[in-house]
């Protein structure tokens, strides 16, 4: 019997904004820690490379998550 894996995708408008940094990225990180699997596609007015966007999210988690963050999340 095949196992079906549900993968949810979400579009995040304003991915570099204040709300995303303070609330959405920490919430998504907590979902990740609960072993939920999903994909997030971020869109913003400001252009970022993959590396600069990852740094932005990592900085957000360091500032707004009370526990140590996993490097594999990025």
Beta strands, then each sheet from edge to edge (+ up, - down):
strand 1: 8-13
strand 2: 38-43
sheet 1: 1+ 2+
end
